[in-house]
Amino acid sequence: MKNERNWCVVLAIVFLSLSAQAQQLKLFSEGVRSISSRQQLMVMDFMEHYFPTVMKKGAASMQMKMADDKVFFRKGRPQDLYLVNDTMPMAISLVDKHYEVSWAKDDKPFITVVFPAQYDLIMGMGQEEAQNRLKEDICASEMRSQKPSVPEGLVERGGVYVSEKGHFELESLKDATFYRKNGNKFVPVFEDEHKDLSAANLFHGLAEDAAYQLYVEQSVYGMKTINYNIRLSQWLDYCNSMNLKVFFAVEEEREDGLLAIVIAHSRELGFNHMLSVVIPDNFVIHPNAVLKARLTCYIPTHNLKNLYQQETNNRKRKQWQ
């Protein structure tokens, strides 16, 4: 009888061990991870955490959860992910507004998983949590290894050379940067005579040896705000590390400086951050000046126009002190 009980205990331990292993999912090798971008790493982490979690729910609940999240298999099924190994060719593609992650086996498609490029799904957190963590994420970002290089295809406009690839949602929000020719070199415009061009270059990280401070009033869930100070360089480092595309527009020239709108757009994670920022009139000659900004973060693209228009309509009624 004692031996039978011992044998049952051994079987239970083995079963629990196998069950634990079955819940672990390692789809991407360290070698692949070492050459991947931050956004690709987020997608990899999402894949390895999401599917073991939903597979615990049972078939019916799993299907419902995946349908709600708009996650589906174009090829294969969730259980097939446990058959993936390092020898299989793998690809992660961002197609329009969704990801496709695929593996091949014996030169044939084996698994293709499709899911939305949405920060809340991929990061595994809702808007409230993401908003409350933003300052921490900004401060934890790695420093840029180098300043942006001079782009090719500059177009001369009245003595200033312009790089402009396009705008975002609204014509006024442009990704333009500005340069002057100095001998055989192009240098970013940063001069008091052209504050608007210099301000655009500032938020594209083109100002040398700048120590600007950014006082942030950030909107968070529940119609609340939180206030904090960061260095402008920390914001620029964050935008760079998250591969955010920056668009800039001067909304108003005031006695105390420029009122500008900055959009930081993430195509990979489907969100936008919007800064309404007052840039002091003397910012070019005072590289340690304080810039005051209202920040609305994690805005879905389809809501951006409305928020932008609200900010534009209200700007004259809200005065910074």
Phi, psi and chi 1 to 4 in degrees:
 res  aa     phi    psi   chi1   chi2   chi3   chi4
   1 MET       -  -42.3 -169.6   72.4  173.7      -
   2 LYS   -63.3  -42.5 -176.4  177.3 -180.0 -179.5
   3 ASN   -63.4  -37.8  -70.3  -24.1      -      -
   4 GLU   -63.7  -41.5  -71.3 -178.8    2.5      -
   5 ARG   -64.0  -43.0  -75.3 -160.9  -60.0  -90.4
   6 ASN   -60.3  -41.8  -69.8  -19.1      -      -
   7 TRP   -64.6  -37.1  179.9 -117.5      -      -
   8 CYS   -64.8  -39.8  -71.0      -      -      -
   9 VAL   -62.9  -43.5  170.5      -      -      -
  10 VAL   -60.9  -45.0  170.3      -      -      -
  11 LEU   -62.1  -40.4  -73.5  176.2      -      -
  12 ALA   -63.5  -41.4      -      -      -      -
  13 ILE   -64.2  -44.1  -67.0  172.2      -      -
  14 VAL   -61.8  -44.1  170.1      -      -      -
  15 PHE   -61.8  -44.7  175.6   78.5      -      -
  16 LEU   -63.5  -38.5  -69.5  171.9      -      -
  17 SER   -63.7  -45.3  176.3      -      -      -
  18 LEU   -65.8  -37.6  -69.8  173.2      -      -
  19 SER   -63.9  -41.3  -62.8      -      -      -
  20 ALA   -63.7  -41.7      -      -      -      -
  21 GLN   -64.6  -36.1  -69.5  178.0   15.7      -
  22 ALA   -65.5  -27.0      -      -      -      -
  23 GLN   -81.7  -17.7  -62.5  -54.0  -38.3      -
  24 GLN   -81.3  139.4  -63.7  174.4   -2.5      -
  25 LEU  -138.0  114.0 -174.7   60.3      -      -
  26 LYS  -118.2  105.0 -173.7  169.4  177.3   59.5
  27 LEU  -101.0  -19.5  -61.2  171.0      -      -
  28 PHE  -129.5  128.6  -50.2   96.9      -      -
  29 SER   -73.0  162.2   68.5      -      -      -
  30 GLU   -63.2  -33.0  -66.9  -55.8  -43.0      -
  31 GLY   -62.8  -43.8      -      -      -      -
  32 VAL   -65.6  -42.8  168.1      -      -      -
  33 ARG   -62.8  -35.3  -75.7  178.1  169.8  -86.7
  34 SER   -66.7  -21.4   67.8      -      -      -
  35 ILE  -110.9   14.4   59.1  173.0      -      -
  36 SER  -100.5  152.7  -61.0      -      -      -
  37 SER   -73.9  168.6   67.9      -      -      -
  38 ARG   -60.7  -39.3 -177.6  174.0  178.8  178.8
  39 GLN   -68.4  -39.2  -69.7   70.3   35.2      -
  40 GLN   -64.4  -37.6  -71.2  173.2  -31.0      -
  41 LEU   -63.9  -37.8  -69.9  173.0      -      -
  42 MET   -62.8  -41.3  -72.8 -177.0  177.3      -
  43 VAL   -64.0  -41.8  169.6      -      -      -
  44 MET   -62.9  -46.3  -66.4  176.5 -171.5      -
  45 ASP   -61.1  -41.4  -70.9  -18.4      -      -
  46 PHE   -58.5  -48.3  161.5   72.0      -      -
  47 MET   -59.4  -44.0  -66.6  -83.5  -65.0      -
  48 GLU   -75.1  -19.3  -68.5 -176.5  -13.1      -
  49 HIS   -99.6  -35.7  -73.2   91.8      -      -
  50 TYR   -66.2  -50.4 -179.8   84.2      -      -
  51 PHE   -71.2  -40.7  -70.6  103.6      -      -
  52 PRO   -59.1  -34.2  -26.5   36.5      -      -
  53 THR   -68.1  -47.5  -59.0      -      -      -
  54 VAL   -72.8  -27.7  -63.0      -      -      -
  55 MET   -72.5  -17.1  -71.2  170.6   69.8      -
  56 LYS   -72.0  -18.9  -70.3  179.1 -177.7  177.4
  57 LYS   -78.9  -13.7  -63.0  176.7  176.9  -67.6
  58 GLY    93.6  159.2      -      -      -      -
  59 ALA   -58.9  -49.1      -      -      -      -
  60 ALA   -65.1  -47.2      -      -      -      -
  61 SER   -66.7  -36.3  -63.7      -      -      -
  62 MET   -62.6  -46.1  177.9 -179.7   70.6      -
  63 GLN   -62.3  -40.2  -69.4  176.2    3.2      -
  64 MET   -66.5  -43.4 -174.2  177.3  -62.0      -
  65 LYS   -63.1  -45.6  171.5   64.9  174.6  170.6
  66 MET   -65.6  -36.6  -69.8  174.9   59.2      -
  67 ALA   -64.9  -42.2      -      -      -      -
  68 ASP   -62.0  -39.2  -71.5  -16.7      -      -
  69 ASP   -83.9   -4.8  -67.3  -24.6      -      -
  70 LYS    60.5   39.6  -61.7 -179.4  175.1   61.1
  71 VAL  -104.9  126.0  177.2      -      -      -
  72 PHE  -149.1  161.4   67.8   92.9      -      -
  73 PHE  -101.7  114.8  -79.2   72.5      -      -
  74 ARG   -75.9  -27.6 -172.1  170.5  -71.6  157.9
  75 LYS  -143.9  133.8 -178.7   73.9  174.9  178.1
  76 GLY    85.0 -165.6      -      -      -      -
  77 ARG  -149.6  165.6   54.5 -177.8 -174.3  164.3
  78 PRO   -53.7  -41.6  -28.1   35.1      -      -
  79 GLN   -61.1  -26.4  -67.0   84.8  -15.5      -
  80 ASP   -67.6  -20.0  -66.7  -24.2      -      -
  81 LEU   -61.2  -28.7  -69.0  170.8      -      -
  82 TYR   -73.3   -6.9  -73.2   96.5      -      -
  83 LEU   -96.5   -3.2  -56.4  176.8      -      -
  84 VAL   -70.4  138.9  167.4      -      -      -
  85 ASN  -137.8  172.9   60.2   58.6      -      -
  86 ASP   -67.1  -16.6  -67.1  -11.9      -      -
  87 THR   -82.9  -10.4   65.9      -      -      -
  88 MET   -84.2  130.1  -64.5  179.3  179.1      -
  89 PRO   -59.4  136.6  -21.6   32.6      -      -
  90 MET  -132.1  147.9 -178.8  -85.6  -59.5      -
  91 ALA  -143.8  140.6      -      -      -      -
  92 ILE  -117.9  119.7  -62.3  175.9      -      -
  93 SER  -125.6  138.4  -55.7      -      -      -
  94 LEU  -102.4  110.9  178.7   56.6      -      -
  95 VAL  -114.9  110.8 -177.5      -      -      -
  96 ASP    57.6 -108.5 -167.1   16.6      -      -
  97 LYS  -118.9   26.9  -63.7 -179.6 -179.6  179.7
  98 HIS  -144.6  158.3   68.3  -90.4      -      -
  99 TYR   -98.1  147.6  -79.8   97.8      -      -
 100 GLU  -125.8  120.8  -66.6 -175.9    5.5      -
 101 VAL  -115.1  124.6 -176.7      -      -      -
 102 SER  -137.2  153.4   59.9      -      -      -
 103 TRP  -130.8  150.5  -73.4  -94.5      -      -
 104 ALA  -117.2  151.8      -      -      -      -
 105 LYS  -138.6  126.0 -176.9  178.1 -178.9 -178.8
 106 ASP    54.6   42.9  -60.8  -31.5      -      -
 107 ASP    64.4   20.1  -63.1  -35.8      -      -
 108 LYS  -128.5  147.5  -64.2  179.5 -178.9  179.3
 109 PRO   -56.0  132.0  -23.4   33.7      -      -
 110 PHE  -113.5  -52.7  178.1   48.6      -      -
 111 ILE  -138.0  136.2  -61.4  172.8      -      -
 112 THR  -136.1  116.7  -59.6      -      -      -
 113 VAL  -108.1  135.1 -171.3      -      -      -
 114 VAL  -123.1  134.8  179.3      -      -      -
 115 PHE  -155.8  158.0   49.9   89.7      -      -
 116 PRO   -68.0  149.8  -15.7   28.8      -      -
 117 ALA   -84.4   75.2      -      -      -      -
 118 GLN  -123.9  130.6  -66.9  178.2 -171.0      -
 119 TYR   -62.0  -39.1   77.3   90.5      -      -
 120 ASP   -66.6  -36.2   51.5  -14.4      -      -
 121 LEU   -71.6  -50.2  176.5   67.2      -      -
 122 ILE   -72.7  -39.5  -65.8  170.6      -      -
 123 MET   -82.7  -13.0  -66.2  169.4   61.5      -
 124 GLY    68.9   36.0      -      -      -      -
 125 MET  -150.1  150.5   63.0  179.9   70.9      -
 126 GLY   -80.1  176.8      -      -      -      -
 127 GLN   -61.5  -40.1 -172.5 -179.7   53.4      -
 128 GLU   -61.6  -48.2 -179.0  177.4    4.1      -
 129 GLU   -64.3  -42.2 -176.6 -179.3   -3.2      -
 130 ALA   -62.6  -42.0      -      -      -      -
 131 GLN   -61.6  -44.6  -71.4  174.4  -15.4      -
 132 ASN   -69.4  -20.4  -71.5  -33.1      -      -
 133 ARG   -94.7   -4.8  -79.8 -173.1   47.6  173.4
 134 LEU   -61.8  -46.4 -178.8   58.0      -      -
 135 LYS   -56.8  -44.0  180.0 -169.4  175.2 -176.2
 136 GLU   -59.7  -42.2  179.2 -176.8  -19.5      -
 137 ASP   -65.3  -40.0  -68.9  -19.8      -      -
 138 ILE   -62.3  -47.6  -67.2  171.7      -      -
 139 CYS   -69.8  -23.2  -65.2      -      -      -
 140 ALA   -89.8   -3.6      -      -      -      -
 141 SER   -68.5  144.2  -64.1      -      -      -
 142 GLU   -69.8  145.8  -66.9 -175.4    4.6      -
 143 MET   -67.7  144.5  -67.9 -179.8   61.1      -
 144 ARG   -62.4  135.4  -69.8  162.2  -67.7  159.5
 145 SER   -72.9  -26.6   57.9      -      -      -
 146 GLN  -158.8  158.9   57.8 -174.0   11.7      -
 147 LYS   -71.6  155.2  -68.3  -71.6 -169.4  -63.8
 148 PRO   -58.4  140.4  -23.3   32.7      -      -
 149 SER   -79.5  163.8   58.0      -      -      -
 150 VAL   -69.7  123.6  177.1      -      -      -
 151 PRO   -71.8  158.8   24.8  -31.8      -      -
 152 GLU   -83.6  162.5  -62.5 -179.6   -4.5      -
 153 GLY    74.7   32.8      -      -      -      -
 154 LEU   -64.8  142.7  -64.7  175.8      -      -
 155 VAL  -114.3  129.4  177.0      -      -      -
 156 GLU   -82.0  129.2 -166.0  -90.8  -23.8      -
 157 ARG  -135.8   99.5  -62.5  177.3 -172.7  169.4
 158 GLY    60.8   41.2      -      -      -      -
 159 GLY    88.2   -5.9      -      -      -      -
 160 VAL  -113.0  138.1  174.1      -      -      -
 161 TYR  -100.9  130.5  -67.2   81.9      -      -
 162 VAL  -119.9  137.2 -176.9      -      -      -
 163 SER  -112.6  117.9  171.1      -      -      -
 164 GLU  -142.4  115.3 -176.0  177.6  -32.3      -
 165 LYS   -92.6  -27.1  -59.8  -64.3 -170.5  -64.8
 166 GLY   165.7 -168.9      -      -      -      -
 167 HIS  -126.4  173.5   64.3  -84.8      -      -
 168 PHE  -125.7  111.2 -175.4   67.5      -      -
 169 GLU    65.9  -46.9  -65.9  -64.1  -48.9      -
 170 LEU  -123.9  143.6  -61.2  157.5      -      -
 171 GLU   -58.4  -32.7  -72.8  -75.4  -13.2      -
 172 SER   -74.3  -21.4   58.4      -      -      -
 173 LEU   -88.9  101.4  -74.2  165.2      -      -
 174 LYS  -115.9  159.7  -60.6 -179.3 -177.4  -63.9
 175 ASP  -100.9   20.2   63.2   -4.3      -      -
 176 ALA   -69.3  142.0      -      -      -      -
 177 THR  -125.6  157.9   50.5      -      -      -
 178 PHE  -131.8  142.0  -53.6   90.0      -      -
 179 TYR  -140.3  156.4  -58.0   82.2      -      -
 180 ARG  -119.2  153.9  -74.0 -160.8 -176.1  -79.9
 181 LYS   -91.7  125.2 -162.8  166.9 -173.7  179.8
 182 ASN  -122.0   95.4 -174.2   -0.4      -      -
 183 GLY    68.3 -122.7      -      -      -      -
 184 ASN   -95.6    4.7  -65.7  -35.3      -      -
 185 LYS  -114.7  155.9  -64.7 -177.8  178.3 -179.4
 186 PHE  -106.5  130.7  -69.9   97.9      -      -
 187 VAL  -121.9  144.8  -64.6      -      -      -
 188 PRO   -62.7  141.0  -21.5   32.9      -      -
 189 VAL   -66.7  124.8  171.1      -      -      -
 190 PHE  -153.5   84.2 -153.8   71.1      -      -
 191 GLU  -148.1  151.2   53.4 -161.2   41.1      -
 192 ASP   -66.1  -26.1 -150.5   39.8      -      -
 193 GLU   -71.3  -21.4  -66.5   78.0   10.1      -
 194 HIS  -129.9   70.7  -69.1   90.0      -      -
 195 LYS   -63.7  -37.8  -67.7 -174.6  177.3   69.4
 196 ASP   -65.4  -43.1   53.8  -15.3      -      -
 197 LEU   -67.8  -39.5  -50.2 -173.2      -      -
 198 SER   -66.0  -38.1  -57.9      -      -      -
 199 ALA   -65.7  -40.0      -      -      -      -
 200 ALA   -61.1  -45.4      -      -      -      -
 201 ASN   -62.7  -35.9  -77.2  -11.8      -      -
 202 LEU   -58.8  -45.1  177.8   64.4      -      -
 203 PHE   -83.1   -0.8  -84.6   89.1      -      -
 204 HIS  -102.6   10.5  -79.2   94.2      -      -
 205 GLY    76.2   28.2      -      -      -      -
 206 LEU  -102.3    0.1  -61.5  179.7      -      -
 207 ALA   -83.2  132.1      -      -      -      -
 208 GLU   -84.7  139.2  -66.1  -71.8  -17.1      -
 209 ASP    52.1   38.6  -58.8  -36.9      -      -
 210 ALA   -87.6  138.3      -      -      -      -
 211 ALA  -122.0   34.5      -      -      -      -
 212 TYR   -62.7  144.5  -63.3   98.5      -      -
 213 GLN  -104.0  147.8  -60.8  -66.6  -51.5      -
 214 LEU  -121.3  112.9 -162.4   60.2      -      -
 215 TYR   -91.2  118.1  173.9   76.1      -      -
 216 VAL  -111.3  130.9  178.6      -      -      -
 217 GLU  -111.5  101.7 -179.3 -176.9  -73.9      -
 218 GLN  -101.7  128.9  179.7 -167.8  -33.3      -
 219 SER   -75.1  135.3  -60.7      -      -      -
 220 VAL  -130.9  171.9  -65.5      -      -      -
 221 TYR   -56.5  141.6 -173.7   82.3      -      -
 222 GLY    89.9   23.2      -      -      -      -
 223 MET    59.6   33.8  -56.1  -65.3  -70.6      -
 224 LYS  -110.7  167.7  -60.8  177.1 -178.1  177.9
 225 THR  -133.3  152.6   59.6      -      -      -
 226 ILE  -125.6  146.5   54.4  175.2      -      -
 227 ASN  -118.4  140.4  -57.4  -39.2      -      -
 228 TYR  -160.9  162.2   51.9   87.2      -      -
 229 ASN  -111.4  134.6  -70.5  -72.7      -      -
 230 ILE  -136.7  166.9   56.2  173.7      -      -
 231 ARG   -81.5  144.1  -61.4 -173.2  -56.0  -84.4
 232 LEU   -57.7  -35.2  177.0   61.9      -      -
 233 SER   -62.1  -31.5   60.3      -      -      -
 234 GLN   -67.5  -40.2  -70.8  177.5  -59.2      -
 235 TRP   -62.4  -43.4  167.3 -100.2      -      -
 236 LEU   -66.0  -38.9  -62.9  173.7      -      -
 237 ASP   -62.8  -41.3  -68.2  -20.2      -      -
 238 TYR   -62.7  -47.8  166.6   75.8      -      -
 239 CYS   -58.7  -40.7  -69.8      -      -      -
 240 ASN   -67.1  -45.2  180.0   70.8      -      -
 241 SER   -68.6  -28.2   67.9      -      -      -
 242 MET   -92.9    2.6  -69.0  -67.1  -69.8      -
 243 ASN    56.8   43.0 -163.3   32.7      -      -
 244 LEU   -83.9  133.6  -57.1 -176.4      -      -
 245 LYS   -87.1  126.3  178.6   76.9  171.5  175.1
 246 VAL  -101.3  132.9  173.6      -      -      -
 247 PHE  -125.6  142.3  -61.4   86.8      -      -
 248 PHE  -136.5  143.0 -180.0   91.2      -      -
 249 ALA  -149.2  134.2      -      -      -      -
 250 VAL   -83.4  122.4  171.8      -      -      -
 251 GLU   -94.3  -32.0  -72.9  -61.8  -59.8      -
 252 GLU  -159.3  137.1 -172.3  179.6   -2.4      -
 253 GLU   -99.8  118.9  -64.7 -173.3   14.3      -
 254 ARG  -120.2  171.8  -48.7  178.0  -17.4  171.3
 255 GLU   -64.2  -32.7  -69.6 -175.8    2.8      -
 256 ASP   -93.1    2.8   59.0  -17.2      -      -
 257 GLY   140.8 -157.4      -      -      -      -
 258 LEU  -103.1  138.7  -58.4  175.0      -      -
 259 LEU  -102.0  118.7  176.2   61.2      -      -
 260 ALA  -125.9  156.1      -      -      -      -
 261 ILE  -111.9  130.4  -60.9  -68.7      -      -
 262 VAL  -121.5  126.2 -178.8      -      -      -
 263 ILE  -110.5  126.9  -58.8  -65.5      -      -
 264 ALA  -110.9  110.0      -      -      -      -
 265 HIS  -106.0  131.0  169.0   63.2      -      -
 266 SER  -108.9  107.6  172.8      -      -      -
 267 ARG   -72.5  -35.3  178.0  171.0  173.9 -102.2
 268 GLU   -68.8  -30.2  -69.0   91.3  -17.1      -
 269 LEU  -120.8    5.0  -65.1  173.8      -      -
 270 GLY    66.0   42.2      -      -      -      -
 271 PHE  -142.3  170.1   68.0   77.4      -      -
 272 ASN  -136.4  142.5  -54.4  -82.6      -      -
 273 HIS  -107.6  139.0  -62.1  -34.4      -      -
 274 MET  -122.9  124.1 -178.1  173.1   72.2      -
 275 LEU  -106.9  129.5  -75.7  173.7      -      -
 276 SER  -106.1  108.0  175.7      -      -      -
 277 VAL  -125.4  136.4   57.0      -      -      -
 278 VAL   -95.8  119.1  175.6      -      -      -
 279 ILE  -105.1  115.1  -54.9  170.9      -      -
 280 PRO   -55.4  149.0  -22.2   32.7      -      -
 281 ASP   -58.3  -31.1 -174.7   63.1      -      -
 282 ASN  -101.7   24.8   60.3   -1.5      -      -
 283 PHE   -65.0  -27.6   76.9   97.9      -      -
 284 VAL   -66.5  -39.9  171.0      -      -      -
 285 ILE   -95.7   -3.8   58.0  175.2      -      -
 286 HIS  -124.9   85.2  -71.1  -77.0      -      -
 287 PRO   -71.6    0.1   25.8  -34.3      -      -
 288 ASN  -112.3   19.7   59.1  -10.6      -      -
 289 ALA   -66.9  159.1      -      -      -      -
 290 VAL   -98.7  126.4  176.9      -      -      -
 291 LEU  -102.6  135.1  -74.4   60.7      -      -
 292 LYS  -107.4  129.9  -62.1  177.9 -179.1  178.9
 293 ALA  -136.4  141.6      -      -      -      -
 294 ARG   -98.8  129.8  -83.1 -168.4  -62.1  -87.0
 295 LEU  -118.5  124.1  169.9   60.2      -      -
 296 THR  -114.7  122.3  -52.6      -      -      -
 297 CYS  -118.1  161.1   55.1      -      -      -
 298 TYR    54.0   52.2  -67.6  104.8      -      -
 299 ILE   -91.0  124.8  -49.5  166.2      -      -
 300 PRO   -62.2  145.8  -18.6   30.6      -      -
 301 THR   -57.6  -36.3  -61.6      -      -      -
 302 HIS   -69.7  -14.4   62.7  -89.7      -      -
 303 ASN   -97.8   -6.6  -71.9  -18.2      -      -
 304 LEU   -66.1  -43.3 -176.2   61.6      -      -
 305 LYS   -58.8  -44.2  -81.6 -171.7  179.3 -179.2
 306 ASN   -62.7  -45.0  -70.6  -23.4      -      -
 307 LEU   -66.3  -38.9  -76.6  171.8      -      -
 308 TYR   -62.2  -45.3  178.0   88.1      -      -
 309 GLN   -66.3  -36.8  -70.9  166.8   -7.3      -
 310 GLN   -63.3  -43.4  -71.5  173.7   18.1      -
 311 GLU   -63.1  -42.1 -176.3   65.1   41.6      -
 312 THR   -66.0  -42.4  -58.9      -      -      -
 313 ASN   -68.5  -31.5  -67.8  -23.2      -      -
 314 ASN   -91.5   -8.9  -68.0  -21.1      -      -
 315 ARG   -60.9  -32.5   67.1  176.8 -178.3  -94.2
 316 LYS   -77.6  -17.3  -67.4 -178.2  179.6  178.8
 317 ARG   -92.4   -9.2  -66.5 -171.2  -81.0  109.0
 318 LYS  -113.5  116.9  -65.7 -179.1 -179.5  178.3
 319 GLN  -111.7  130.5  -63.0  -65.2  -33.9      -
 320 TRP   -78.8  141.9  -71.3   92.5      -      -
 321 GLN   -97.6      -  -58.3  -61.3  -37.1      -
